[in-house]
Amino acid sequence: MARIMVYSLVALIVAPLALVVGGAPSARTPAASLRPSFASPRAAASVLNGSLLIVDQQGDRSTQVQIGAGHDEILALQDGAIRVVAQGLTATCCGFGGLAPSPRGRYIAFSQEPKGLDKPPTEGLWLVSTNGVGLRRLLLPPPAARLRNPDRYGEPLSIAPIAWSPDRYTLAYAVDLFTDTPTNPDFAHDAGIWLTRYDQGTTRQVFKLVSIATAAPRLNALCRGTVPLIEELSWRPDGRTVVASASCIPLGPGPLVNVRAIVAVDTLTGKGEVLVTPGRDAAVAPTTGRLTYVTGSLDLHGRGRTTLWVADAQGQHARPLVTGQGLQGQIGSPTWSPDGRSIAYITGQAGFGNATTTICVVDVATGQSRTVLTPQAPGLPVGSYFVRLAWMHALL
């Protein structure tokens, strides 16, 4: 059995979100609790090929602790106009979590964390139509976790990234083990990659993180037996392979080092192949299967460098597109345009000091970047902080 990693969320400096899944569908939740609203169409942004979904996380930006439960929202940016698709959400700290539009643009899948013991339950995998109605929770975290802690608050297992398959019906999602303290090893059995149908809620685990010694030997060697986190998921066009961004802190002598690797997981065989290391925030182009990912990180003072890369489907022949430095240089959450010619990404240091975030788009052929949205754009609430992107392949 792989050892359970004692993770410090402060040590995980990333730009994604997080949560957990694996259970029966729950009753439909009234859409009124996330009533859609419309912001000003005056936001300064260039024309995009399709709609760009944005998780806008509001809270205390000076720390990595999300203190403003229920204040987050999903925005849609299209033709320079901003529309609020869903609000009153509780995204998780530091940009972990999931956001995935369906291939035809009818639905959006996302994940939430609990608001607290005295709040209505919110954790799980949720669906809402792109017009902001029909909100429902599709799944709760795995049964093993619920049996040990029925109210789920403070449970280390969570639904993390989500990806919608090209087959239009299947959702892949990661169940991660988040904890700063020793925990029951049984929890690790539910950690890994799961599949479900959006219209049924039945689940199937296709990749077990406790079995990486045989399922993904190279990843196991990199992590030296610790159980990694899955921070990002993206489907290949074949509808069979999921590309996962994994992170671990190997135990052993010397300083703690956050090891990151991009792994291609065959959902039929459950085998994983490391494509790139180091690398995080991997995203697959919807038609060509080309890969984009990020390397590097910044410390609390903005020292360091991050780079956005583009490569072929196997992670080979990589070339840099954008390099960032300083507090505004943290690059994260890249997402491909429908035609595969552009990549949108977030710059800005998540949760540190007075840094803000900006959404940019880079032309893959030329490497030229442009800013499409800043937190100061008209129509955005004060304190907007972008943590996650997903490019829809249909107009809203």
N, C-alpha and C positions, 0 to 999 in steps of 0.2 A: 504494500500500500504506500502510495506517495505521501510524504509528510504534508501536513496542513501548513500553509504559509501564513505567518503572522504579518498581515499587511498594515501599513500605515497609509491612509489616504493622502496624507500630506506629502508622502514620498512619491505618489503617482501623479506627475504633472502631465496631464493630457488634456485634450480638448473634447473628447466624447462625453456620454451620460451613462446610467446603469440601473439594473433591476433583475427579477427572476420569474420563471414560469413552469407550468406542468401540472394542469389540473382540469377539472370540468368547467364548462362555461358557466358564468354566473348570470343572474337575472339582468335584463336590460335596465340600464340606468337612464332616467329621463334626461333628454338633451338640454333641458333648461338650466342644469347646473353648470353647463359650459356654453352659455348662450353666445352665438357669434355676434360680432359687432364690426363696424367698418371704420377704419382710420382714414385720415386725410390722404387723398391721392397725389399729394404734392411732393412726396419723397423724391429726392434727387437721385435718380438711378437711370442707367442706360437700358435700352430695350434688351430683354433676355429671350433666349430661345426656350420658351416654356416658362413655367412658374417655379420660383425658388422658395422652398419651405424653410422657415427659420424658427428655431426654438430661442425665444427671448427670455432669459432667466433674470429675474429681478431679486435683489437681496443685498447683502453686505459684500461689496466687491473688494473690501480691504482684507478679507480673510477667505479661507477655503470652506467656511461653514455657511450653508444655505439657511438663513434664519427667517426668510419671508415665505413661509409655506402658503401655497395657494395663490401666488402672485405671478406665476409664469404663464407664458402663452405661446401658441403656434401662429406664426404670421405667414402670409403668402405675398411674395413680391412678384408683380407682373406688370410689364409696360410702365414702370415707374410708379405704380400705385401699390399701396400696402393694404392688405385686408387681414383682419383678425379671424382666423379659422376657429380657434378654441382658446379660452382663457380660464383663469382660476385653477391652473395646473400646479402640481408639486413635482417639478423636476428635481433630480438629485444633485448633490454637491458636485462642483468641479467639472461639470460637463459630461458626466457619465449618463448613459441611458440610450433610448432608441427612438428613431423617427424614420418611418418608411412609407412612402406613397405607393399605392397600387399601380401596376403598369399602365392601366387605362385611365388613371387619374380619378377614380370614383371614391376611393377611401384613403385614409391616412391611419397608419398604425403607430402607436407611441407607447412609451412606458412611463409609469409614475412610481414614486416612493410613498410610504405612509406619511400622513400629516401629523399623526400623534395619537395617543391613547384616547383623547377626548374629542377626536375628529371623526367624521365619516370615513370608512375605509377607502383608500384610493390606490393602493399598490396593485400592480399587475400590468398586463398587456391590454391596451384599449384600442378601440376602433371608433372613428368618426368619419362621416362623409365629408367630402371636400367643400360642401356648402355649409358645414358646421352643424348639421343636425344628425340625429340617429346615434348619439353617443352610447357606447356600451363597452363594458369590460368583457373581453374575450376569455382571459385566463387569469387565475391566481398563481402564486408560486407553487412549487412542487409539493405533493402531499406529505412527504417526509418532514418538510419544514412546518407545515400547518399542524401536523399532529403534535409536534413538540411545543409549538407556541401558537395557539389558535388565533390570537389577535394579530399576529404577525409583526407587531411593532418591535423594532430593535433586532429582528432576525437577520443573521448574516447573509442568507441567500437572497438574491435579488434578480429580477429580469433585467438584462443589460441590453446590448445592441439588438436591433431587429433589421431584417432584410426581406423584401418581398420578391418571391421567385418570378422569373419570366413566364411561368405557367399560369400566372394571374390568381392562383388559389392558395399557394403554399407560402407560409411565413417561416423563416428561420429566426431563431432567437437564442441568445446566450443566457445561461444561468450561471451567475458568478457568486463566489463566496467572498463577501466583504467582512473583514473583522480585524480589529486591532488586538484581540486577545485570543488565547487558545480556545478551541471549540471542539464539539463532538466530531470525530472523524467521519461519522455516518453522513454528515451534511455534504461531504465532498462527492458522494456518489451521484448526487443530482446535478452537480456542476458540470457544465459542458454545453454542447449545441443541441438544440431541440428543433423539431419541425411540427407545425400545426396547420390546419386549413382554416382560413378566415371565416368560412361559413359553417364550421362544425365545432371547432375547439378541441378535437381529439389531438393527443400529443404523442410524439415518438422521439426518444433520445437517440441521436445518431453519432455523437462523439462524446466520450466520457473523459474528463480531464484526469481522473484518477488512473486511467488506463493508458496514458501517453507513453509509458515505457515500451509498449508493444504497438500502439496505434500511431504514435509519432515519435520514434526513437530520437531523432535529432533535436526536437523540441524538448524532450525529456533530458537530454544531455545538457542543453543550454540552461535549463532550469534546475539541474542537479537534484531532481526528485521533488521539488516543491510544486504545488498545484498553481498553475498560472491563472490569470484573469483573461477573459475574452473582451476586448475593448471595442471591437468593430467587426461587422459582418457585411459581406457583399457577394451577391450571386454572380457566377459566370453566366454567359448567355446560354450555355448548355442546359441550365436548369437542374444540374446534378451536383455541381461543385460549388461549395461556399468558401470564399476567401476570408480568413479570420486574422485579425490583428491580436496577438497574444502578448502578455506582459507578465514577468515574474521577477522576484528578487531572490536569487539563489542563496541558500544558507551555506555558511562556511567561513573560513578565516578571511580577514581583510574587510574593507569597507563595503557597505551595502550598495549594490549596483542594480539598477532597474534594467533588466534584459528585455528587449522587444524583438519580436519575430513575426513575420507574415506567413501564414500557413494555409495551404489549399487542402480542404477537407472534402473527401468523397462521401456524400451522404448515403450512398448505397453500401459501401464497404466499411465506413467508419475510420478509414485510414487518413492520416494527415502528412503532408509533405511541406517542409520549410522551403519557402521561395526566396525570402529576403530576410537578412538580419544584419544590422539592426534596421527596424522599420516599424512604423505605426500608422494608424488611420488609413488603412488601405481601402481603395475603392476601385471597382471594375467598370470599365466602359460598357454600356448596355448592348452595343452591337458588335464591337471588335474584340472585346475581352481584354483590352490593354489595361495596365495597372498603373494607378497613381498612389503614392504614399509619401509619408513625411519621415525625415530623420532629424535627430538632434533635439536639444531641449535648452531651456534657459533657467538660470537660477533666480532667486528672489530679487536680485539686483539687475536682472536683464543680461547677465553675462552668459555668453554661449551663442549658438547659432542653430537655426532650424532651416531645413531645405525641403521644398516640394519637388518630387521626382515624377517622371513618367517612364514606363518600361513596357516591354511586351507582356503577353499573358503569363509567361513563366518567370517574370521579374528580371529578365535579362535585357541587355542593351539599354540600360537606364541612363537618362540624362536629366540634369537639374533644370527646373523651370523657374523657381523663385527661391531666393534665400533671404531670411529675415534675421535681424539682430536688434538688441535693445528690448525694452519693455513692450514695444509694439511689434516685435518681430516673431512672436510665437505663432506658428502656422498650425492650423488644425482643421478637421472636418472637411476635407476635400470631397467634392461631388461632381460627377461628369454631367455635361449637357447632353440632351437627347441625341444630338448629331455627333457627339464624340470629339468636337473641335475645341471645346473650352472646358475649363475646370473652375468651379467656384470654391472659395476657401475663406476661412476666418483668420484674421491676424489680430494679435493683441494677447496680453498675458492674462490668463484666467485667474481671477481672484487675488491678484497681488497689487498692493499700493493703489495708485490712482489711475492705473492703465485702463484703457477702454478697448473695445473691439470694433473691427471694421470688416465688411464683407467685400471681397475682391473677386474678379474673374480674370483668368489668364488664358491667352490664346496658346493652344498646345503647339502649333506650328511655329509661331514667332517668339513665344516667351514673353510677349507684352502683356502687362497687367493693367487693369483699371479698377477703380473703386466704384461699387454699385450701391452701397448703403453704409451710412454711419449712424451711430446712436443719436446724433443731433438732427437727423432728418425730420422735417415737419410731419406730424401725425404719429410719431413714436412717443410712448410714455417716458417720463423722466426716469433715468436709471436703467434704461434698456442695456442689456448685456447679451450679446449673441454667443451661443455655445454649441449650436449644431445646425447643419445644413442638409437638405436633401433636394435634388433637382427633379421636379416632376417631368414626366414625359408626355404630358398633355396640358392643354390650356384650361384654366379654371373658368 
